[in-house]
Amino acid sequence: EDEAVKLYYSPTSPYVRKVMACAITRGLDDRIERVATNPHVSPPDLLADNPLSKVPGAMVDIGTLSIACALGYLDFRFAAEPWRTDRPRLAAWFDAFSAEPGIARTVPKDPV
């Protein structure tokens, strides 16, 4: 079963409303752990997860996603640079992780 995503929110934020409206429309709202917060006072728990103290703030493993996006960018812009040759374990991880829907559906492409 999928883990819940922690969502820092302020009930008066129009941005939070958009996120929640989309989640409800898509039937995903039961997978969101809501954490009410006041970003104007920058509470410690919000700052620990989101140093900019912005809402909505969804906490996912952003490091893993960032690495995958960066490696995808290397493949896209610098395809002639053989980063994979010297890093076979990283290349194997990236190849496997690239099948994740969020990565697979956002592969960079040249504009039409």
N, C-alpha and C positions, 0 to 999 in steps of 0.2 A: 504494500500500500504506500502511496505517496506521502511524504512528510508534509506537514503544514508549513506554510511560509509565514514568518513573523512579519506583520505589517504595523509599523508605527504610524499612528494616524491622529488627526485632530478632526473631530466631528464637523467642524465648521469649514474645513478646507474644500474648495471646489475641486482640487486635484485628487484628493482622497475620494470624493464623491464619484469622479470619473472612473477611478480604479475599481471601486466597489460596485458601481453600476455594471461595468464590464464583467467583473467576476460573477455577479449575480446572474447576469444575462447568459453567461457561459456555463453556469452551474458549478462554479469553482469556489464559491464563497465559503463552503464548509471546509475547505482546505487552507483557510487563512486564519492564523492566530492573530487577533487584533490586540494591539497594545496602545491604549489611549495615552496620549502624551501632549505636552504643550511645547512646541518647538521654540517658542519665544523665550523660554527660560532655560533651554538646553540642558535637560536632565541628564545625569551621568549615564544612565543605561542607553539613552538615545545616542549620546556622543560616542560611547564605546563602539556602537555598531555603525554609526553614521556621523562622522566628524563634522559634516556640514550642518547637522541639526535640521534637516529638511524633512517634510512629510509630503506625500507618502514616502515611506522608506521601507522597501521590502528587503529582508535579509535572506539571501541565498549564498551559496558558496561562490562569491564573486571572483575570488582568486582563480579558481579552476576555469571559470568562464573567461576571465581576462587572458589567461595563458592560451587557451584554445583560440580565442579571437586573434591574439597576437601572432600565433603560429600560422593561422589561416591567412593573415595579412602578409606574412613572409612568403607563403606559397603564391599568393596573388600578385604581389608587387615585385618579388625578387625570386621568381621561379628558377632562375639560372644559378642562384646561390645554393650550394648543396649542404644546407644545415642538417639534413637528415642523415647524411653519410657518417658524420662524426658523433651523432647522437641517436643511435638505433633504438634505445629504450624510450626516449622521448618521442621519436617518430612513431613507434608502435602504439604508445599511449594516445598520441594525437589521432592516429588513424582510427583507433577504436572509439575515442570520444567524439570524433567527427560525426558519428551516426546519431548522436543525441539530437532530438528534434530542434532544440533552440540553436544549435550550431549548424546542423544540416540545412535548415530553412533560411539561414542568414549568410550563406557563403557569399563573399564579395564577388561581384560581377561587373564587368565594364558596362557603363551606361549605354543604353540603346541609342 
